Each structure stands twice: as C-alpha cells, then as structure tokens.
Amino acid sequence: MAQQQNQLTKQLPDAWQAWLKLYRQRCQQSDVDEQQRISGIQQHVPLYILRNYLAQQVIEQAESGSYEQLRQLHQVLNTPFTEQADAQHFAAPPPAWGKCLEISCSS
C-alpha cells in the first residue's frame, strides 16, 4: 500500500499540470469571461463553513453559560455565501490546536 501511495504521489504533479492545461484551454474557449467565472464560483462555494474547532469553541462557551459566539456563528452560517462584516475570523484557517481536532458522533 505504501508503494502505491508513493507512485500516486510521484504522479500528482504531472496529473495536476495536465488538468490545469485542460482547464485553461477550456476557459479560453468559453464565452464566460474571468469575472463571470469568479462570480459563479463564489455563488457555489461558501465563505463560511462550520469547522470542528469553531463548533468546539461554541460548545465550550455554551457549557459555561455564554451563548454570544453561538448566536454570531449561527447568523454567519445562515448566509454562508455572503461576505459579512466582522465575520472574517469565521473564515480563517484553523489554529494549530484545531487542525487535528477529532469529534465523533458519540461524543
């Protein structure tokens, strides 16, 4: 299995370059300009998603009786495709402690 993974890892740069070349060709042949393409992507890819570390923070605060961050997160997640004032921290990459946070259904 490790040998198969090594082979795949070695093939990834070439596969990525091939895909990127095809994508660029398709973009050039399309009637959709770059700004329209970006706008279309933004309509289908949310800015805000519920990440494990955000859920964990909200849970811990709620357990201590504070629900403000829960309200804020809920409001942001109601319109995840729209950029919202003072919500940048909800779109930020996870902190180091949150990158390997595991939450199970039985927690």
Secondary structure by P-SEA (a helix, b strand, c coil): caaaaaaaaaaaaaaaaaaaaaaaaaaaaccccaaaaaaaaaaccccccccaaaaaaaaaaaaaccaaaaaaaaaaacccccccccccccccccccccccccccccc
